Amino acid sequence: METNQLTHRRAGAENPWGILVLLALGLLISFVDRTSLSAALADKSFVRHFALTSIERGWLNSAVFWSYGLFQMPMGWLVDRYGVKWPYSVCFVLWCLAAAATGMVTTLSALIVMRLLIGVAEAVVVPATYRYLANNFAETQKGTALGIFSIGGKMGPALGAPIAAWMIVGYSWQLMF
């Protein structure tokens, strides 16, 4: 990409570093969502509530990744076609609603559906962020920008796991979701 094109595109983003921090927070939230089920699966009342076998626990824990992996390419296409803002915004709302609804479901099949929906919606995070980086950061800034974004993927589980465990012990697995 020519420098003047990048300058023109960067002019559209008022504060690309601030938006990058928001994208990193989105990644952090998506990793907290993924970690929350692991914490719930360690809770005996959660396992009893759904009468989960060890095999069902494995299927349930991997459900988010089935749809997440399958929808990476379609989400990349959406971002290429419609930009970052709207696909990311819609998916963020959907994954938050599905995560919250997870605490309200009463059957294993509904629980799996919620996890699949979370995976579909979260699949936008990486393609949208990479598109944003490509459009708004100079080549000499992309390594730093990607490093900032990657913090969310590490801090999500680091913060999510102990907070989820605390919420389950202090309140309930339903409230934790």
C-alpha positions as CSV (number, residue, x, y, z in Angstrom):
1,M,0.0,0.0,0.0
2,E,1.3,3.4,-0.9
3,T,2.0,5.8,2.0
4,N,-0.5,8.4,0.8
5,Q,-3.3,5.8,0.8
6,L,-2.4,4.7,4.3
7,T,-2.3,8.4,5.4
8,H,-5.7,8.9,3.8
9,R,-7.2,5.8,5.6
10,R,-5.6,6.7,8.9
11,A,-7.2,10.1,8.7
12,G,-10.6,8.4,9.0
13,A,-9.6,6.9,12.4
14,E,-9.5,9.7,15.0
15,N,-7.5,7.7,17.5
16,P,-6.4,4.3,16.1
17,W,-4.5,3.5,19.3
18,G,-7.6,4.0,21.4
19,I,-9.7,1.9,19.1
20,L,-6.9,-0.8,19.2
21,V,-7.3,-0.8,23.0
22,L,-11.0,-1.4,22.6
23,L,-10.3,-4.3,20.2
24,A,-7.9,-5.7,22.8
25,L,-10.7,-5.5,25.4
26,G,-13.0,-7.3,23.0
27,L,-10.4,-10.1,22.7
28,L,-10.1,-10.1,26.5
29,I,-13.9,-10.4,26.9
30,S,-14.1,-13.2,24.3
31,F,-11.4,-15.1,26.3
32,V,-13.3,-14.6,29.5
33,D,-16.3,-16.1,27.9
34,R,-14.3,-19.2,26.9
35,T,-12.8,-19.5,30.3
36,S,-16.2,-19.2,32.1
37,L,-17.4,-22.6,30.9
38,S,-14.2,-24.3,32.2
39,A,-14.8,-22.8,35.6
40,A,-18.4,-24.0,35.5
41,L,-17.4,-27.5,34.5
42,A,-15.3,-27.7,37.6
43,D,-18.4,-26.9,39.7
44,K,-20.1,-30.1,40.9
45,S,-23.6,-28.4,41.0
46,F,-23.2,-27.3,37.4
47,V,-22.3,-30.9,36.3
48,R,-25.1,-32.3,38.4
49,H,-27.7,-29.8,37.1
50,F,-27.1,-31.0,33.5
51,A,-26.2,-34.6,34.5
52,L,-23.0,-34.3,32.4
53,T,-20.9,-37.4,31.7
54,S,-17.2,-36.9,31.2
55,I,-17.7,-37.2,27.4
56,E,-20.5,-34.6,27.4
57,R,-18.3,-32.3,29.3
58,G,-15.6,-32.7,26.6
59,W,-18.1,-32.0,23.8
60,L,-19.6,-29.1,25.7
61,N,-16.2,-27.5,26.4
62,S,-15.2,-27.8,22.7
63,A,-18.5,-26.6,21.2
64,V,-17.5,-22.9,21.1
65,F,-14.4,-23.8,19.1
66,W,-16.3,-25.8,16.4
67,S,-18.3,-22.8,15.3
68,Y,-15.5,-20.4,16.0
69,G,-13.1,-22.3,13.7
70,L,-15.8,-22.8,11.0
71,F,-16.8,-19.1,11.0
72,Q,-13.4,-17.5,10.8
73,M,-13.4,-17.3,7.0
74,P,-17.0,-16.2,6.6
75,M,-16.4,-13.5,9.3
76,G,-13.3,-12.4,7.4
77,W,-15.4,-12.1,4.2
78,L,-18.0,-10.0,6.1
79,V,-15.3,-7.7,7.4
80,D,-13.8,-7.3,4.0
81,R,-17.2,-6.6,2.5
82,Y,-18.7,-4.4,5.2
83,G,-15.8,-3.0,7.2
84,V,-14.9,-3.6,10.8
85,K,-17.4,-1.5,12.7
86,W,-20.8,-3.0,11.9
87,P,-19.9,-6.7,11.8
88,Y,-17.9,-6.4,15.0
89,S,-20.6,-4.4,16.7
90,V,-23.4,-6.9,15.8
91,C,-21.3,-9.9,16.7
92,F,-20.2,-8.3,20.0
93,V,-23.9,-7.8,21.1
94,L,-24.7,-11.4,19.9
95,W,-21.9,-13.0,21.8
96,C,-22.7,-11.1,25.0
97,L,-26.3,-12.0,24.8
98,A,-25.5,-15.7,24.2
99,A,-23.0,-15.7,27.1
100,A,-25.6,-14.1,29.4
101,A,-28.3,-16.6,28.1
102,T,-26.0,-19.4,29.0
103,G,-26.8,-18.9,32.7
104,M,-30.5,-19.2,32.0
105,V,-30.6,-22.4,29.9
106,T,-31.8,-25.6,31.6
107,T,-30.9,-28.3,29.0
108,L,-27.7,-29.7,27.6
109,S,-28.9,-29.1,24.1
110,A,-29.7,-25.4,24.8
111,L,-26.3,-25.0,26.5
112,I,-24.5,-26.4,23.4
113,V,-26.5,-24.0,21.2
114,M,-25.4,-21.0,23.3
115,R,-21.8,-22.1,23.1
116,L,-22.1,-22.6,19.4
117,L,-23.6,-19.1,19.1
118,I,-20.8,-17.6,21.1
119,G,-18.3,-19.2,18.8
120,V,-20.0,-17.9,15.7
121,A,-20.1,-14.4,17.0
122,E,-16.6,-14.4,18.5
123,A,-15.2,-15.5,15.1
124,V,-15.2,-11.9,14.0
125,V,-12.6,-10.7,16.5
126,V,-9.4,-11.7,14.8
127,P,-10.3,-11.0,11.2
128,A,-11.8,-7.6,12.2
129,T,-8.8,-6.6,14.2
130,Y,-6.3,-7.7,11.5
131,R,-8.3,-5.7,9.0
132,Y,-8.3,-2.7,11.3
133,L,-4.5,-3.0,11.8
134,A,-3.9,-3.2,8.0
135,N,-6.1,-0.2,7.4
136,N,-5.0,2.1,10.2
137,F,-1.3,1.4,11.1
138,A,1.8,2.0,9.2
139,E,4.1,-1.0,8.5
140,T,6.5,0.3,11.2
141,Q,3.6,0.3,13.8
142,K,1.9,-3.1,13.1
143,G,4.2,-5.2,15.4
144,T,3.5,-2.9,18.4
145,A,-0.2,-2.8,17.5
146,L,-0.5,-6.5,17.3
147,G,1.4,-6.9,20.5
148,I,-1.2,-4.6,22.2
149,F,-4.0,-6.6,20.7
150,S,-2.5,-9.9,21.8
151,I,-2.6,-8.8,25.5
152,G,-6.3,-9.4,25.5
153,G,-5.9,-13.0,24.6
154,K,-3.5,-13.6,27.6
155,M,-5.3,-11.4,30.2
156,G,-8.8,-12.8,29.4
157,P,-8.0,-16.3,30.9
158,A,-5.7,-14.8,33.5
159,L,-8.5,-12.6,34.9
160,G,-11.5,-14.6,33.8
161,A,-10.7,-17.9,35.5
162,P,-10.2,-16.6,39.1
163,I,-13.2,-14.2,38.7
164,A,-15.4,-16.9,37.4
165,A,-14.4,-19.3,40.2
166,W,-15.0,-16.5,42.8
167,M,-18.5,-15.8,41.3
168,I,-19.4,-19.5,41.3
169,V,-18.4,-20.0,44.9
170,G,-19.8,-16.7,46.1
171,Y,-23.0,-16.7,44.1
172,S,-23.8,-19.3,41.5
173,W,-22.8,-20.6,38.1
174,Q,-25.9,-19.0,36.6
175,L,-24.9,-15.5,37.8
176,M,-21.3,-16.1,36.7
177,F,-22.4,-16.5,33.0
